[in-house]
Amino acid sequence: MWFLLLLLLLKTVLASTDVEIVSNTTTFIVGGTPALPGAFPWFVADARASRPSCGGSLIHPQAVLTAAHCLGFFRNVRINATRTGRDGTVHRIRQEIAHPLYCDTSRRLLHDVALLILNEPVVNATLVSLNTNASIPLDGQDLIVMGF
């Protein structure tokens, strides 16, 4: 039942995820700074990578929101992760579910969103809050972006 609620929420919040691929990218977030351990306890990384390249956010004790183009990389995830890949707790993935309209073309990723369902719920999980207010953020407002 909770899974259906998550899918309905995602359908509403992420109805048109359309990202253009930029070929001139770097390995790190431009202008980014490393996060302190524990600063983002809902952040998730691929647990087998010594240098993670895909991440996500814990949105339910047993569900991670990630990019559909990252599916296939995950076997286990590390919750409360940082770039070092040595912190946080490791959890096994039971199922990967891509957005039903996900499309990876040569220049665009359409509906690039997916869920990772964990084998077991994360105990004492800190969940990320999904924004459902279309008027936030305001134009020009600074944001925090996480990734690798």
Protein Blocks (a to p, Z undefined) as FASTA:
>chain_A
ZZmmmmmmmmmmmmpgcddddfbbcfbdehiacddehklmmbccdfkbmbdfbdcddfbf
kbccddfklgojambdcehiafkopgcjddddfbdcddfkbccdfkbcehiacddddfba
cehiacddddfbfkbccehiacddddZZ
